[in-house]
Amino acid sequence: MKSKVLVGTIVVLLIGILSGLVLHTPPMFSIASNVEAVRTGTVHILKQGECQGSGAIISPDGIIFTAKHVTDGRAGEYTVTLDDGREFDVKAVIEDGENDMAFMLLDVPKGTKLPYVRLSHVDPRVGDMVVIGGSPFGIENFNTFTLGVVSAKGRELGGKYDWHVMTQTDSAANPGNSGGPVFNMRNEVIGVLVAGYNATLNYSVPVARFRDTIRTIRNLLYMQRFQEVEEVYEADIEWGAYEVQTVE
């Protein structure tokens, strides 16, 4: 009798231990920590009355990147929404004439430090896992994150776009994701989403195409202050590959 009680007690203890392990052991695989690390720097961009898209903050003073077809080549009024719900206007916009890329300077109160993403200095490999962040179909789906892999590199997109040397990924993306960041598993941006044939066949501009010109981009964006004060520039200004527009 005692042996039966002992065996029963042991069985109950084992069941309790196993149940605890099942309930408290973290999932075998999760990107939750990756998403938490990058979502605060991912933004939604609305061009009033025209278009919308996604982007990411790349400096604490509010410089962001997006796709050129989100800014749409013209001055206008923009609202940029952060993950925490804060909204900011845009002071200046410049566009990359060689890629479907644009950069913005947010109008933030003096002394404000914004969350931002890091740009990767390591080229991705085919097969590397990636996460795409953005707002598919609009702000209703703000900061949606999808998982996939780098499926090809060096893709050439001809036709009317004539975009060169793109990174191909299979993370789900839709209209509204344009301009959004593509992250590696080190939570660094490897590309900026600009095009797609369907939801899981999409293309991004590698950060290597603009990473080393951030200083020039910053200077061009801050030049807008002088343009607005002096009112001496009425037409677009071309400097290298970049086109500058005054935001009205």
N, C-alpha and C positions, 0 to 999 in steps of 0.2 A: 504493500500500500504506500509506504513511504517513498519507494522508488518511483511509483507512478506519479506521486505528487511532485517529486523532484524533477522528473522529466517534463511534466506539464508546466512547471515554473520556468524551466529553461526555455521551453518553446515559446511561452509568452514573452520572456525577455528578448529572445531573438527576433520575434515579430516586431516588438517595440523598437529595437535598435534599427532593424531594416526599414521600418516605416519612417523613422527619424531621418535616416540617410536619404531616402527617396524624397521626403518633403523638404529637406534643408540643403541638399546638394545642388549647387548651381547648374544650369544647363550645360551640356557638353560643349555647345558652341553658341555664342551670342555676340552681336556687334553693339549691344546696348552701350557699353562704355565708350566705344568709338563714336557713336552718334552723340552721346552727351558731350564729348570733347569738341565737336565741330559745329553743333547746331546753333550755338550763340552767335557765330560769325556768318551764318548763312541768312540771306535777306530776300524779301520779295520787293519787286520794283514795278510801280505803276506809272505809266506815262498818261497823264490825264486825257481822256477822250480818244486814245489811240491804241495803245498796246500794253502788255505786261510781260513780266518774265522774272527770272531769278538772278541772284548774284551772290557775292561774298565780300566781306570787309577784309582788306589786306593791310591796314595800318590803324593804329588806335585813334588817329585824328580823323578817320572817316573816309579814306579812299577805298572805293569798291570796284570790282570788275563785273562785267556782264557781257552779253552778246551785242554786237553792233546792230542787229536787226531788232533788238529791244529798244534801243535809243532811236533807231529809225532815221538817222542822218539829219535830224532837224532839232532846233531848240524847242523847248517846251517846259511844262510844269511836271515835276516828278514827285512821287511820294515813295519813300523807301521805308519798309516796315521790318523791324528787328524781331528776333525770336521772342523777346520779352514784351512785345507789343508796342514799344516806342516807335514813333514815326518821325522822319526827318525829310526836309526839303533838300534839293540838290543845288549847289552853287555853280558847278561847272561840269561840262562833259567833253571828253575828247574821244575820238574814234581812230582805231588802227586801220589804215587804208589797205594793209596787206592781208589782214585776217579779219574774221567776223568777231572783232573784239572792241569793247568800249570801256572807258574808265570814268568814274564819277567822283566828285568831291562833295560830301554831305555837309549841310549847313548845321553844324552842331555848336552848342554853347561853348564859350571859351573854357578851357580846362577839362572838358569832357573827354574821357578815355573809353573808347568803345572796344568790345571784344573783337578779335580778328583771327583769321586763319593763317596757317603757315604754308608757304610755298615749298614744294619738294625740290631738293637738289639732286635727286637720284632718279634716273630714267626708269620707268616701269618696264617689266618684262611681260611678254604674252603669257597669260595664265595667272598673273597677279590678281588678287582680289581687290575690288574697289567698291566704294559707296558713292552714290550720286545723291546730292541734296538739292531741293528746289520746291517749286509750287506748281505741280502738274494741274493744268486747267484752271489755274488762278489761286487767289489767296484763300479760297475755301479749303484748299489742300495744302496750306502753308507748311513749309518745312517737312515735306515727306522725304523719307530716305529709303533707297533701294540698294540691294546687294547684287554684285555680279563680278565679272572678271574682265581684264583686258583681253579682248579676243583677237586683236590684230594691231599692228603699228604701221605707220608710213602710208596710210591710205590716201589716195588722191581723189578728190571730189571735183570732177570737171563740170561742164555745163555752165549755167549762168553764174554759179558761185565761184568757181575756179579756186577752191580752197585746197591747199597742199599739205601733205605730211600730217595727216590727222591720226589721232589715236581712236581705235574702234573699241567700244565696250558693249556688253549685253545687259547691263543694269536697266531695269524698266525706267523709261522716261517718256514724257508726252509733251504736247504744246503747253507752254508755261514753265517747263524746266529749262528753257533756253537761257544761257548765261550762268547757269548754276555750276557749283564746284563738283569736281570728281576727286574723291579722296582715296589715298592708299590706306593700308592698315596701320600706318604710323600716324594717321590723322593729318596728313599733309596733302595739299592740293597738287595733283599731277596734271590736271587739265580743266578746261572750261567748256562745258557742253554747248554746242552751237547747232547741231543738225542731227537728223535721224530719218531713216527710211521707214521704220515702224517702232513700236514701243520698246523692242529689245535689240535694235540695230541702230546704234547712235554713234556720234563722232564728237570729239572734243579737240580744242586747240591745246597742244602741250604747253605747260608753263614755261618751258625752256625758250619758247618763242618771244616771251616778254619779260621774263624774270630779271634779266640783266639790264633792262631799260626802265626799271621802276623809278630811278632818280629823275630821268627825263620826264616820265609821266607825271611825277609829282610837281616838277617845275612848271610844266604846261598847265596843269590844273590850277596852280596858285597864280599863274599869270592872269587868270580871269578877273581877279580883283582889280588889276590896273585897267583892264579893258572896260570894266563896268564903270569905274570912277572917271576915267579920262574920256570915255566915249569916242575913242579914236579909231576903233576897229568896227566896221559895219559888216564886212564880208568875212568868210571863213579864212583862217590862217593855216597854212600848211607848214609843218616843220618835220622834215623827214617823212616817216610813214604816217604821222599822226595829223588829224584834222581837228581843229579847235572850234567849238561853237559856244557862243555866249548863251547862257540859260536865261530866258525871259521870264 
